[in-house]
């Protein structure tokens, strides 16, 4: 099965992101707004207990941390993705690093840029226009992240939560 590790921001931030995603993101119906800690990787049923054990261990090592979203940015010119930029605080970077060691399959395609996608797969002219408009809007949200989730992909492309891991929870 294809899995990933993400955390979901508050409902307030998700609603703000969805105001744009429903117009500019074809994946809008497949997964709620999120920050990816570990992008999609293949996992067999017999590997699942090791991954869950490692995720529990990682969660116990990292305390809840403050999430700061402070502007709109993009991955241009590499691709036409528009996102809410998440400040990469130390705990967030450490979480990401730990998701690429131990029992996890080895894949790391891109440098870690924490973000919440609000637009993708846009044509060049549309991308430039939308990005220009969104950069004029003030985005500033702060909240505490206290968990992350192992998610898996369904046959229709949608993602579902498999298990939630509380940060700072000692087992």
C-alpha positions in Angstrom: 0.0 0.0 0.0 1.1 3.6 -0.6 1.6 5.5 2.7 2.7 8.9 3.8 3.1 10.9 7.0 1.5 14.3 7.4 0.0 16.6 10.0 -3.2 18.5 9.5 -3.4 22.2 10.6 -6.4 23.4 12.6 -9.8 23.5 11.0 -9.4 27.3 10.7 -6.3 27.0 8.6 -7.8 24.2 6.6 -10.8 26.3 5.8 -8.6 29.2 4.7 -6.5 26.9 2.5 -9.6 25.2 1.0 -10.9 28.6 -0.1 -8.2 28.5 -2.7 -7.7 24.7 -3.1 -11.3 24.2 -4.3 -10.5 26.5 -7.3 -6.8 25.9 -7.9 -5.9 22.3 -6.7 -7.2 19.2 -8.5 -6.3 17.1 -5.4 -8.8 19.2 -3.3 -11.2 16.2 -2.9 -8.4 13.6 -2.3 -6.9 14.9 1.0 -7.4 17.7 3.5 -4.9 20.6 3.6 -1.7 19.2 5.3 2.0 19.5 5.7 3.8 16.4 4.4 6.5 15.0 6.7 7.2 12.0 4.6 5.9 11.8 1.0 4.3 8.7 -0.4 6.2 5.4 -0.1 5.2 1.8 -0.7 4.7 -0.5 2.3 3.7 -4.1 2.6 1.4 -5.3 5.4 4.3 -7.1 7.2 6.3 -3.8 7.2 3.5 -1.9 8.9 4.2 -2.9 12.5 7.8 -1.8 12.2 6.8 1.6 10.8 4.1 2.1 13.4 6.6 1.2 16.2 9.1 3.7 14.7 6.5 6.4 14.4 5.5 5.9 18.1 9.2 6.3 19.0 9.6 9.4 16.9 6.4 10.9 18.4 7.7 10.3 21.9 10.9 12.1 21.2 9.4 15.4 19.8 7.4 17.8 21.9 4.5 19.7 20.5 5.7 22.8 18.6 4.4 26.1 17.2 3.4 26.2 13.5 3.8 29.5 11.8 2.4 30.2 8.4 3.5 33.6 7.1 3.1 34.0 3.4 2.2 32.5 0.0 5.1 31.2 -2.1 5.7 28.8 -5.0 8.0 26.2 -6.4 8.5 28.1 -9.6 10.3 27.6 -11.9 10.5 23.9 -11.1 6.8 23.4 -11.1 3.6 25.5 -10.9 2.7 24.8 -7.2 1.4 27.6 -5.0 1.5 27.1 -1.2 1.2 28.6 2.2 4.8 28.7 3.5 5.3 27.0 6.9 8.3 28.3 8.9 10.7 25.3 9.3 11.3 25.4 13.0 13.8 22.9 14.5 11.2 20.4 15.8 9.6 20.2 12.3 12.9 19.7 10.6 13.8 17.0 13.1 10.5 15.2 12.5 11.1 15.2 8.8 14.7 13.8 9.2 13.5 11.0 11.5 10.9 10.0 8.9 13.8 9.1 6.6 15.8 6.7 8.8 15.4 3.3 10.3 12.5 1.2 9.0 11.4 3.7 6.4 12.1 2.9 2.7 14.9 5.1 1.4 13.4 7.9 -0.8 14.1 11.6 -0.5 13.3 13.3 -3.8 13.3 16.9 -2.7 14.8 19.2 -0.1 12.3 19.7 2.8 10.2 22.8 2.3 7.3 22.6 4.8 4.1 24.0 3.1 0.4 23.6 2.6 -0.4 23.3 -1.1 -3.2 25.6 -2.3 -2.7 25.4 -6.1 -1.1 23.0 -8.5 -1.1 21.8 -12.1 -1.8 25.3 -13.3 -1.0 26.6 -16.8 1.9 29.2 -16.8 -0.3 32.3 -17.4 -2.9 31.2 -14.9 -0.1 30.4 -12.4 1.5 33.8 -12.7 -1.8 35.6 -12.4 -3.0 33.7 -9.3 0.4 33.8 -7.6 0.5 37.6 -8.1 -2.9 38.0 -6.6 -2.3 35.8 -3.6 1.0 37.4 -2.8 -0.8 40.6 -2.1 -2.9 39.0 0.7 -1.7 38.9 4.2 -1.3 35.3 5.6 -0.3 35.0 9.2 -1.4 32.0 11.3 0.1 30.5 14.5 -1.0 27.3 16.2 0.5 24.3 18.1 1.1 21.0 16.3 0.7 18.1 18.7 0.3 15.1 16.5 1.0 13.6 13.1 -0.7 10.9 11.1 0.2 7.9 9.0 -2.0 8.0 5.9 -2.6 5.6 3.1 -4.0 5.9 -0.4 -7.2 4.3 -1.5 -7.7 2.9 -5.0 -9.6 6.1 -6.1 -6.5 8.2 -5.1 -8.0 9.6 -1.9 -5.9 9.5 1.3 -7.3 8.1 4.6 -5.8 8.3 8.1 -4.4 4.9 9.3 -3.2 6.0 12.7 -2.5 9.2 14.7 0.7 9.7 16.8 0.7 12.3 19.7 3.9 14.3 20.1 5.6 14.1 23.4 3.5 11.0 24.4 5.7 8.6 26.3 4.7 4.9 25.8 
